[in-house]
Amino acid sequence: MFDFVRNHSRLVLGFLLLLIVPSFVFFGVQGYSRFTEAGNETVAKVGGVAITRAEWEAAHARNVERVRRQSPDIDAQLLDTPQARRDTLEGMLRERVLLAAANDLQLYPSVSRMAMLFDSDPQFAGLRGPDGRISRDLLAAQGMTPEMFDQRLRQDFAMRQVLAGITQTPLAPAATAAAAIDPLFQRREVQLQRFDPAAFLARANPSDAEIEAHYKANEARFQAAEQAQIEYVVLDLEPLAKATVVPEDDLRAYYAENASRYTVAEERRASHILINAPQGAPAAERQQARERAEALLAEVRSNPASFAAVARKNSQDPGSAERGGDLDFFGRGAMVKPFEDAVFAMKRGEISNVIESDFGFHIITLTDLRGGEKKPFEAVRAEIEAEVRKSLAQRRWAEAAEQFTNTVYEQADSLEPVVESLKLEKRTATVQRTPTPGATGALASPKLLQAVFATDSLRNKRNTDAVEVGPNQLASARVVTHTPARTLPLAEVHSAVRARLVQEQSAALARKEGEARLASLRAAPGEALPITLTVSRPQPQGLPPQVLDAALGADASRLPAVAGVDLGAQGYVVLRVTQVLPRDPSPGGDEALRLQYAQAWAAAEADAYLGALRKRFKADVAVPAAAAGEAASAPGR
């Protein structure tokens, strides 16, 4: 086990996070019963107990940070939308409702039940030491005590039990599953005839009177958006960093002052023989284990070459015993402290005295070591230069940002002063109140556009205040000309209006002819249509969803069945269902489909049960308060 924890420390730590964080991410370190100080606004309640805005904000911040760690390249704006914040609140409600139900149903496992669950669940095998207890070092790395871990595990098991009766039900009977699966994957042979508006364009010829009438009835569609021609400047850290020159002496001084950062971490390779002796064992038992370890120590010291053979025969660490006790290379922090201290104080080939740890008694031999050397300056020069340049640029940025902010405010009639003093480039653009598709940089910032279209900016043509448009990026803009939204005159949009009318009239003609064909087909259902396809949900053969729904939803008891589907601007389709065919055999077999059906059914039942629990435990959202919290995350705020 000792060897397993050392070799899989990242996996074990990750497992601890997966086990504990998702289920308790909404409660914080202090647990479910902790609430913030009185006076915080209530955004939701469960059983009369409030969820405050502070708790909601903290929970959402933890969610965002967790997603950022998992997906570093994700757009941060996607994580703070009103919907994302509402999802966090819904998650908090779900967890608290489940805990309330677990308390009400008394589903918390007893101490003996907890021990049985912990000992029997293979998920926890890597967390248990030879004494059967979880490693205190792993818990400490997560800021937890065994008591905290036990409480969280009890809550997690209890919440699972609330839904276990639903989510762990056996598979649905084959006949029941087939009754749902067969219609879903059923195939049908259909004949089609499509009436495309493009075929009727020549017959669509709107008059000038029709064009004018359509224009007057739809003036809102022919609006020119409000826009402003602006000039703007951007202060960016990146150009400052590129322009910063770092003297060679400064680079070497930084290298000397941070020597430890450029030293390869020392790793040591050791083998050990472990005699188990849990800390809680009787003194006589521990003494007996120590005496056995002392006897083995004498044996390997008398014949050091036999260490591996003795370890294979006697070591009680199953992970390393079969390799002659070899633990491979490891660095500091990978082993318990007494073991680590002994290893890093030894010389190559040396055999230690008997070392006592929480696992028992160890005999250690140091077989190899590596690292500990300092990387040469030339090997890390580029890294140091980039870091020092960035640090110096950050200082220059702070000074420049203050100058930028003051200048655009104090000399607000023009951007020229800030351009000249900071050597910036003045740019021009035409913008609207919201970023246009494809906009980048400062022009994609809702905050800057909000400042541009502020009353003072439009009326007085003054510089906007400095606006943060990105990490280490400030911008200011000034309106040159402003054009309010206006209705375009008919003369400017005549061609567009006519084109719209042509589309509408050609679609109407297609629909009219399609409906006539449908009527004749209903009168004589034996007539064939020009296109024949075999379609199903998994294989729609390119049919639009509305047409596929009509084909698969037609009454199969009376064939052939006919139907018409109006696709609007895409035309009209007449279809004729001629045959119902059995579904294709599933590549994974029917058992896989029944499993999916059972899982979907269980998920639906679980959602319904959770809905009932929310009503029972009065889980309510304070709509105005929650809406205000969502609005706070909206762009431009």
N, C-alpha and C positions, 0 to 999 in steps of 0.2 A: 504493500500500500504506500509506504514511504517513497518508493521509487515511482509509483504511479503519480502521486501528487507533484513530485519534482518534474517529471516528464510532461505532465499535462496541466501545469498550473494555469495556463491561459484558458484552457477548455473548462477547468473547474470554476475559475473565476467567472467566465462567461455564463456557465450554467447557473451559478448563484444569481447573476443578474437576471437571466431569463426567468428563473423561478420566482424571484421576489419582486423585481421592478414592475412587470406588467400588472400583476394583481394588486400591487399596493402603490403604484405610481401616483395615484390620486390622493393618498393620505399623508405623504411626507414621512420623515423619519420618526416622528413622534406618535404615529399610529392614527387609527380612525377617530379616537375620542378627543383629539386635540382640536381646539377651535381658536381662532384669532380673537384679539381683544374686542370687547363690546364696542359697538358703534360702526363696525364694518357693514357695508350694505349687503343685504341678503339677496342672492340671485336664485336660490332654489332651496327647497326643504324636503327632507325625508323623515316622515314620522314626527314632524314638528321641529326637527333639528336642522339648523340652518347650514347651508353652504354659502360662505361669504365670497365677496368679490376677490378678496385677497387670496383665499384658497384656490379659487378658480384661476386667477392669474398665475399663481405659483405652479399649479398643476399643468397649465398650458405651457409655461416656460420649460418645465421638465420634459414635456412631450416634444417640444421643438428641439431641445438640446439632444434628446435621444435620437430623433430622426436625423439630425445633422451629423451625429456620430456615425450612424449607419449609412448615410448617403451624403458625403461631404459636398458633392457637386450640385445638390438640389437647390433650386431657386428659393431663397429665404422668404420671398413674398408669398409663395404658395402655402407656407406653413402658418401664416398669420391672417388668413382670410376669415370672414365672419363664420363660414361653414366649418372651418377647422376649429375655431374656438367653440362653436356650438357642439361639435363632436366631443371635445374634451369635457364639456359640461355633462353631456349625455353619458359619457363613460363614468364620470363621478357618480351620477345618479344610479347607474346600473350597479356599481360596486357597493354603494351604500344600501341599496335595496336588497342585494344578496346577503350582506352582513346582517341586516335587520331580520331577514327571513331565517338565516342560520341561527340567530339568537332566539327568535320566536319558536323555532322548531327544535331547539336544543341539539343542534347537529355538531357542536364542537366535540372532537374526539377526546376521549380520556387519555391520561398519561400512558397507560398500557397500550391503548389503541394507537396512539401516536408512535410509540416505540415499534409496534408491529408494522405499521405502515412504512416507517422510515427504514426498518431493517429488510422488509420484503420488496420494496420498490427498487428495481435495478437502476433507476435514474440516480439514486443516491449512493451507489456502490463506490464511486470514485471519491466521495466526500468523507467516507468513514475511515478512521484509522484502525490499527490492529485491535484497539480496545473497544471498537464499535462506535466510538463517539465521533462527531464531526470535528474537523480540524479547527482549533481555535485561531490558528494563524490565518486561515482563509477567511474566517468570519471577521477577524480584526482588520483585514485588508479592505473589507466592505463597511467598516465602521460599526460592526454589530457585535453584540455579546451572544453567547449561547441562548440566554433567556429571550433576547429580542428575536433571534432566529426561530426559536420554538414558538413564540407568539404569532409570528407572521405565518409560519407553516400551519399552525392550527387554524388561523383564519382562512388560509388558502384551501385547506382540506374541507373546511366547513362550507365555503362558498361552492366548491365543486359538488358537494353532496346535495345542495339545494336543487341543482339541475340534473344530478346524476340519474334520477329515475326516468328522466325524459331523454337525455342525450345518450344513455347507455342501454336503450331498449334493444331487444333482438331484431334481426332483419324482418322486414315485412314478408308475409306469406307470398309464395311465388304467384298465386292467382291475383292477389291484390296488386302486387307490383306490376304484373303484366297488364292489368286493366288500365294502369296509368301510363305505362311505358309504350305499349303498342300504338295507341292513338298518336302519341307524341312523335314517334318515328315512322308512322305510316307513310307509304308512298302512294301517289295518285298519278294516273295518266290523264293529262289535260291537253285540250286543243285550244289554240289562242288565235286571235286576230287583233292586231293593234292599229289604232287610227291615230296617226302622227300629225300634230298640227302643222309640221313643215309641209305636208302634202296639200295643205289648204291655204298656203300663204298667198298664192295668186288670186284667190277668191276674196281675200280680205283687203278691202279698199275703203278705209274710213274717209268720210267727207270732211271738209274744213269745219263745218258746223259741229260734227261729232267730236273733232279734235278740240275745238274751243270748249265745248260742253264738258268733255272729260278733264280738260285743264282746270276749269273753274270748280269742278266737283272734287278735284284732288290737288288743290294748290299746296297743301302741306307736303306733298311728295316732291315738290319742285322748289325746295328751299336751298339756298346757298348758305352753308354753315358760317357762323361767326368765325372770324379769323383775325390774326394780328401779324403784321410784319415786325420782327424784332431783331435787335442786335444783342449779343450776349457774350460773356466771357466765362471761362472755367479755370479755376485754380486746382491743379491736380498734383498729388504727391509724386506720381511716377516720373514725370519730366524733371522734377526737382532732384529725385534720387539719381537719375541718369546724368544730370549736370554736376553732381557733387563729386569733387576730386578728393581722394583720401591719400595722404602722404604715406610713403612706404614705412617710415618710422612708426607711424600710428598703428599700422597693421601688425608690425612685429611686437609692439608694446601690448596690443590686444591679445596676441597669441601667447605672450609670456604670462599675462595676467589671468588668462583662462586656460592654463595648461591642462587642467583636469578634464576639460571638455574635449580635448583632442588626444586623450589617452585611450587606447583600446582597452576596454574593460577586461580585467583579469578573470579567467575561467580556470577551474581546476577539475581534474578527473580523479575520481576516487572509487574504491570498492569498499563494501562494508559487510559485516556479519551482524545481523540483528537478532537479539534474544528478546522476545516480547515480554513486557512487564507493565501493564496498565498502571497509571498513577494511583488509581483507587484500589489497587490490589492489596491484600494483607501484607504486612511488613515481612512475614516469613516467606511468602511467595516471592516478593521482590528480592529478598536476600538470596534465595535459591537461584533466581535468574542471574543475579550478579555473579554468584560463585561459578555458575556454568560459563558465563562470559569470561571470567578470569581464567578458567581452565583452558578455554579455546584460545585466549590471548597467549598463554604460555606455549600452546601447541604451535601457533603460527610464528611466534617469535623464534622458536627453536628451529623452525624450517620455513622461512618467509616464502619460499617457492610454492608451498602447499596452500597458500591463502585461498586461491580460487577453488581448490578442491574442498577445503574445509567449509567455505561459504556455500557451495552447492549442497553439501551434506547437512549443514547445521543451521544456516540462516533462515529466519522466519519471516523475511521479506520476500513474498512469492514473486514479486516483479523483477527482482535483481538476482535472487539466489540461483536461478537457472543459468545466469550469465557469469557465475562465479563472483557475485556481489557487485559487478560493475554498474556504476551509476552514470557513466558517460560524463561529458563536460557540463559544468553548471557554474553560474556566477553567484555573487552575493545576493541574498534575499530569496534564494530558491529553496533553502533548507531551514529547518528549525535552528534557532540560534546556537544551542550547545554544539550541534553537529557542524554548523558553519564555522564557528569560532575555532574548533579543533582542526578542520580541514585547512583553513587559510593560515594556520600557524605552523603547518607541517612542511617538511622538505620532501622532495620526490623520493619514493622508496621507503619512507618512514612508516612505521606502524604505530598507531596511537595507543594510549592507555584505554581502558574501558570508559566510554563516554555515555552518560545518562541523559535521556531525553524523555519527552512525554510518551514516546513509543516503546521505550525499554532501554536496553543496553547495547551499545554499538562498539565494534572493533573496526577501525578504519585504516586503510592504507592509501597513501597518495600515489597515484600511478603516473600522472602527467599534469602539466600546466601550460597555459598559453595566454597571450595578451599581456596587458600591463605596459606595453611600449607606447611611447609618445609618437604621434604622427608627425612627420617632418613638415616644416612650415610651408614649403612649396606645394605639398599635397593638399593643404587646406587653405591656401592663400585666397583662391577665388571665393570660397565660402565665407571667409573672414571679411573680405572686401565687400561682398554683397551685404553682409550683416552690418558692418560699420557704416557703409554708405546709407543704408536704410535708416540707421539710428540718427546719423547726422541730418538726413533729409527730414526726419520726423521733427527734429528741433527747428529746422528752417521752416518746415510746414507750419508749425505752431505760430511762429513769428509772422510768416506770410499770411496765414489765415486771419490773424488779428488785424493786420494791415489791410487786407482785402475787405474784411467786414466793415472796418471803420471808413475806408475810402468810398465804397459804393454808397454808404449811408450819408456821410458828411458832404460829399460832392455828388449829389444825386441827380444833377441835371445832365450828366454825361458819363459814359464809361471810359472816356479817354484818360482821365487821371489814373485809374487803376491799371489800365493797359500799359501806360508809360512807366509807372512806378514799379510794376512787377514783371514787365516785359511779357505780357500775355497777348494772345491772338484774339482779335475781335471777330466774331462770326455773325452771320445773318441767317435767318430762317423765317418761314411762314408757318405759324402754328395755330391750332385750335384749342378749345378748352380741355380736351383729353388727348393723350398721346395717339398719334396716327399709327396704323399698323406698320411695323418695321422700324419705328423710331428707336434710336439708340442714344446712349450717353445722357446728357442733360435734357435733351428734348423728349426723353422717355420718362422724365420725372413728373408725376402729378403735382408734387409740391411746387415745383418751379412754374408750371403752367397755371396753377391756382394763383400764385403771386403775380404772374403776368396779367391775368384778367381781373385782378383786384381793381376796385374803383379808382384808387389813387394812381395806379399805374396807367390805366386807360385814359383818365381825365387829364393828368398832369404830365404824362410821359416821363415819369421819374424812374430811376433805377429801382429794381426790386431789392429788398434786403438780401443778404447772402443766404443762399439756400443749400443745404447739404443734399447733393444729388447722387451720392455714392460714397463708399468708404474712402475717406481722405480726399473728397472732391467737394468743392464749393462752386456755386454758380450765381451770377446775377444777370438780369436781362432788363432791357429797356424797350418799350413799345415805340416803334417808328410811325406806323399807321395802323388804324383799327377799322375793320369793316364789320358792322353788325350783321347778324343773320337777316336775310331778306328773301322775298319770293322772287324767283327769276321770271322775267317777262316771257310771255308766250313765244315771242319772236326768237328768244334764245333757246327755248326748249321744244320748239315745234317738232323737230325731228325725233326727239326722245318721246314726246307724247304720241306721235303717230306710230312709232315703233311699238309702244306699249299697247296701243289699240289694235295694231295688226296682230300682235301675239294673242291678245284676248279674243279677237274675232276668229282667228284661225283655230284656237283651242275650242271655242264655242261650236264652230263648224264640225270639228273632229268629234266632239261630244254628241252633237246632233246625229251625225251619221252612225256613230257607234251605237247610240240608243235605238236607232232604226234597225240596225243589224241585230241587236239583242231582241227586239220585238219579233222580228221575222224568225229568229232561231227558236224563240219560245213557242211560236206557232207551229214550227216544223223542227223539233229537236233532233231529228235524224240527220240534218245537214252537217257536213264536216267543216272544220275551220282549217286554215292553211298550215298552222304550226302545231306539231305534236311533241310534247315533252313529258318525261316522268320526273316528278318533283317530290321533295320531302323537306322537312325542316333542316336536316343536316345537308341536303343537296338542293338548294333552291334554284339552281340552273340560271342564276342571274336575274330572276324575276324580282320586281319591286316588292317590298314587304306587303303592300296593300293587296297586290295580285295574288301573292302566295297565301295570304290569310284567306282570301276569298276562295281559292282553289281547295285548300285543306279544310275550310269551314263549311263547304257546301254539303247539303243533305245527301249522304251516301246511300240512303235507302231508296232513292228514286233517281236512277241513272238512265240516260245522261242528265246531269244537272248543269244548268247554265246560269251565268251571272255576268254583270257588267261592273267595271271599276273605273271611276273617274279619277284620272291622275292630274287634273288641273292643267297647268302649262305643259305637262309631258304627254297630254293626250288622253285617250280612252282605250280600254282593253275589254274585249268580249272573250269570255272563256267558257269552255265546255268540258266538264269532268266526265270521262268515259269509263274509267275503271279504277277500283281501289285494290292496291297490291299490298301484300304483307311487307313488313319492314325487312331491311337487309340484316343478316346475322351480324351481331356485334363482334368486332375484332377481339375484344376482351372477354367475350362470353356474357351470358345473361346475368351471371352472378355479380359481375362488376356493375352492371346497370342497376340491379336490385340494391346493391350497396349504396350507389349514388342516390337512388330514390329514398332509401331509408334515412340516409344522412340529411337529405333535403327536408323530408317530413319531420325528422327530429328537430332540425333547426327552426322550422316553422312553428312546431309545438313549443320549443323553448322561447321563441319570441312572444308567442301568445301568453305563455305562463309568466314571463317577465312583465308583460303588460298588465296582467292581473295582479301581480305582486306590487307593481307601481301604484295601482289604485288602492290596494289593501293598506299599504304603508304610506299612502298619501304623499307620493313623490311629485312635487309640483315645481314648476319653473316660474319665477317671478318675471313675467314677460317684459315689462318695461325695463327692469334692471338688466336682464340678460341682453335685451336688444341694445341697450346703451353700451354694454361691454363689447358687443359685436361691432357696433358703429365705431368704437374707438380704434378698431383695427383696420377700418376701411381706408383705402388709398386717399391720400391728401390730408389726413388728420394728423 
